[in-house]
């Protein structure tokens, strides 16, 4: 039985709501963070914190020392490079090294639909694909999650003040998922042995293009008045010559806009629970 879970990436955009759901589900949670004083306010009392860095195997070993399971929610970002240390390459390698001398019985890992289906040469997506194989080959029972687009992006990377930014155009629909619903599924996965060595598609209730989802979000967001700002992909590529974060965002959006997603989550819903949150409901939260 899994009682103690260490979350690596607990304070990230998706890691935070998932960690909160693990706490609600009754697990004893250890959050591996870079700065305890800066981040401890995010979670209720009772969470154990271990400070450290993914570059340091001994830090990771300390965080997972008493854990029954580890949940990994990490991703590369605009400041990471292919040849430098990045979470989904060197970070995953160090986590696996620490797991070798641990008593951890389960590993949960957040991947993505985009990475699973990717066939291009962008190093970020290939690092994600390679990370999945590393987890599978680590010799510890695993559960891999492949989510569609998260609604949290509307308050995260897509937000700029009162604007929701859309780059390029996509006619492809995605089953948008709220990380709160996903967190409940992660918690349920750790409660059952049915999820051992399984891979789950994670999708929400509604298939929507990015523009359709953004319009619903803006129309239902009650805290403040929002507008949608659109930027052609060609202009975004040009601006990326001068704006560093766009050098990461543009290839990511290109992958997202060309991704053909079909509904695959019925098994996930049957075994781990059906989502309940629509984009409109998320916007009103």
N, C-alpha and C positions, 0 to 999 in steps of 0.2 A: 504493500500500500504506500502511495506517495503522500507524505505529509509536509515535507520541507522542500521548497523550490527556490533556487537562486535564479534571479532574472538578470541577464546581461543585456543592457540596453533598456533598463526599466524607466528611464526618464525621457525617452524619445517620443516623438509624436504618436506612434502606435504603441510603443512599449508602456507608456503611462496608463492609458485606459485598460490595456490587457492586464497589467500588474494590479490595478484596482479591482478588476474582476476576480483575479486569483485570490486576493485578500478577502473579498466578499464571500468567496466559495469556501473559506475556512483554512486555506493553506498557510503554513508559516513561511513568510516570504523574506528572502534576503535580496536586497537591491545592490548590485555592483555598480558603483557610480564613481565619477571622477572627482567630485567635490561634495562631500556630505553636507557641509554647512549651507551651500548654495541650493541643494536639491532636496533636502529632507522635508521641506514644507509641502512637497507635492503629495505625499502620502500620509494617511492617518498614523497615529501612534501605534507602536507594536511592530512596525517593519524594522528589520535589522539591516543596517547599512555596512557595507565594506567598501572602503575607498581604494581605488587602484586604476590601472591603465591596461588596456588590452595588449600593449607592447610587453608587459611584464607577466611571465607565466606564474611566478610565485604569488603575485597579486590575485590572479585568477584562482589559483589553488586555494588560497585563503578564503575566497568568497564561496567556493563550492565544497569546502571541507566537510560540512555537516549535511550537505544537501542529498535528498533522495532523487531529485530531478533538477535539470537545468533547462530554462527557456531562453533562447537566443533571439534577440530582436535588434539586429544591427544592420547597417547599410553604409555603403560608400557615399560620399557627398562631394560638393563642388571643390573642396580643398584637397581631396585625395587624388593621387596620381597612380598610374599603372605600375610604375617602377619604384614608387615609394611605399611606405607601410600604409595599408588601408584595411578597414575592418573585415571585409569579406574575403580577403586573402590571408594576410599575416595574422589578423585577429582570429579568424577561424582556426588557423594552424595552431595558434597558442592556446586556444580553448581546448582543442583536441589533445594537445600535449598535457595540459593540466588534468584532463579527464582520465588519462592513462593511470594516474596514481590516486584516483578518487574512488569513492563508493557510490557514485551516481548510477542510478538504475535506468533512467529515462532521459532523453534529450528531445526537446521540442524546438523546431527551427522555422523561422519565418523567411520564406522565399517570396516568389511572386509569379503570377501567370506570365508576365512579360518575359521573365528569365527562362521559365520552363519551355516556352515556345520559341525562344530566340535562336536565330540562325545566322546572325551577322557577325561583325568583327569589332564591335565596341567593347572595350575591355571591361567596363562596369558590368554589363550583362553576362559576359563570359565568366567573370569572377563569381557572380551569383550562382551560375550553373555549376561551376567547379566546387563551390562551397557545399552545395547539396550532396554531391558525390563524396566529398570528404566526410560529411556527417554520416552518410550511409555506410561508409567503410570504416568508421571509427570503432566498431565492435560493440556498441551500446545500443539497445533498443531505441528507435527514433520515431518521431512523428513530424512529418513535413507539411507545412501549410502553404498553399499557393493562392494568395488572395487576388481578387480583382482590385479595381481602384477604391481607395479608402475615401470616405466622405471628409475625413479630417483634412484632406488637401485643400478644401475650400477655406479653411481657417489657417492653413499652413503655407505651403509653397506657392499656392495660387493667389494668396491675398497680398495686397499692397495698400495698406490703409483701408479706404472704403471701396476699393476696387477688387474685383475678382478677375484675374488675368487669364485669358485663353490664348494660347499660341498655336497658330496653324488651324487646320480644320480636319475634323474626323467624322466620317459617316458611320464609323463602327460603334456599336453599343457595348457598354460594359455594365455588369451587374454590381452597382456601387454598394459598398458594405461599410457600415459604421464599426469602428474599432471596438466599441462597447459590445456589440453583438458578437464580434470575433473573439473578444476576451472571454465571453461566456463559453464559446466553443472550445477555446484553449483549455479553460478550467475543466470542462467536461471530458476532454481528451485525457487529462491527467488523472481522472477518476476511474477510468476503465482500461482494461487490458485489450479491449477490442481495437484500440488505436495503436497498439504496438506495431512498429515497422509498417506504418501506413502513411499514405500521402493523400491529403485532402484538398479539394478545390474549395475555395472560400468565396462565396458570392452572396450578394444581397437580393432584395425582392424585385427590383425594377431594372430592366435593361434600358439604359439611357446613353445617348452620346454625351460628350463633355459639355457641349452647348446646352443640350436639354437639361442635364443635371444642374448646371450652373444657373440657368434661368429659374428653376424650381427653388434652388437654394436662396437666390437673391429675393425672390418674391415672398418667401416665407421667413426670412431672417428678420426678427422683430427688434433686436437690440439696437440696430442702427440701419440707416438707409445705405444700401450697397448698389453699385453699378457694375456692369460687365465691360471690361476693356479687351479688345481683340487686337492681336499682333500677327501679321502674316509671317509664316515660317521663314520666308526669304529675308525679310527685314530682321527677324530674330537671329538668323545666321550671320548677317552682316554686323549686327550689334555685338555678337559674341566675339568679334575680333578685338573689341575694346572693353567689354564687360565680362570679367572672369566667370561669375556664376552661370552666365548663359552658355558657356562652353560645356557645362554639364547638363544644363536644362534642355538645350536644343536637341541633342541626340536622344535624351530621355523622352521628350515630347514626340520626336519622330518615331520612336519605337511604339509609344502609346497610341499614336494616331493611326498606325498601320496594323495594330494588333486585332486579329479577328477572334473574338471571344464567343464561345458557345456555352450554353448552360450545362454545368457538370456537377453542381453542388447538391443534388438530391441525396446522394449517399451521406454527405456531410450533415445535411439537415436531419436525416433519419437517425444518425448515430450521435451527433453532437449538439443538435438543437437547431431549430429554424430561426433565422433573424426576424426581428419585429420592427426595425427602424427604417423608415423610408427617408428619402432625401428631405422631404418637407418636414417630417418630424425631427430630423437631425437639426435642421435650420432653426427650429423653434426652441430647441433645448437651451 
